[in-house]
Amino acid sequence: MDFGSKLKSIRKLNNLSQEQMADLLFTTQGNYSQYENNNRVPSLDLLKRLIDQFDLDANWLLSGSTEQVVNLMITVLAISYL
């Protein structure tokens, strides 16, 4: 799974629009869209905000692993049934 796909999965799992996600990360919706489409590389500051905001593992975010997305989906589903 590429970076843009992971970013989109995180956004969708949190029921956020691109504009809402951009606001959380202190960027514009246009820039955010380019990150999801792998047309732009985020700054280190943006990556740190993303990792902190969603409690992500940096190695997972920057690698090809999909395990954390699956775990995040399970957590979101469990919370939604509480």
N, C-alpha and C positions, 0 to 999 in steps of 0.2 A: 504494500500500500504506500503510495507516494505522499509527500508532505501535504499537498493540497487536499487530497482525499481524507487524510486524517483530520485536517482542519475543518473540513465540511462535516465530517462525522461528529466531531465534538460540538460544532454549532447546532446541528440538527438534534442531537441527543439532549441538548439543553434548551430546545425549542426557541432558538434565537434567530432573528433575521440577520442578514449580512450587515445591515446598518447597526443593529444592536451589538453585534459582535465587534464591529469596528469601534463603536463607542467605548466598549469595555477595554479595548486594546489601545485606545488613544490614537486611532488612525482614521482615515476616510473610508467610506464604503467602497470607493473605486480602488483604492490600494488593497483593501481586504479581498475584494473580488479577484484581483490579480494574484494574490497569495493562494487562494483556493484553486485557481486555474494554473498554478505553477508558472506564471508569467513574470513573477517578481519574487525576489528573495527577501524575507523579512530581516529587519535589523536585529542585533543581539538584544537590544532593549525590548523590542516587541516580543521576541521569543521568551525572554524572562517573564514578561507580564503574562503571556499565554500559559507558561508553565505554572506560575504562581496562582493565577486566577482559577485554573481548572485542576490544580494539583496533579500535574502530569510528570512523567519521568522523561527527562531530557534525552536519554539514550533512545527511548521508544519513539519520541517525537521526531528525532532526526535519523532514525533507522527504518528498516523495512518491516518491523514487527507489527502484527495486528492484535496481539494478545491484550493490550491495555484497552483498545476500543471495545473488545468483547466484554472485558471486566466492567468497563464504564456502562455499557448497555445493560448488563445484569444489575448493577447498582441502581441505575435510573428506573428500571422496571420494578425492582424491589421497593424502592421509595414510593413509587406511584401507587402501589397497592396498600400502603400503610394508612 
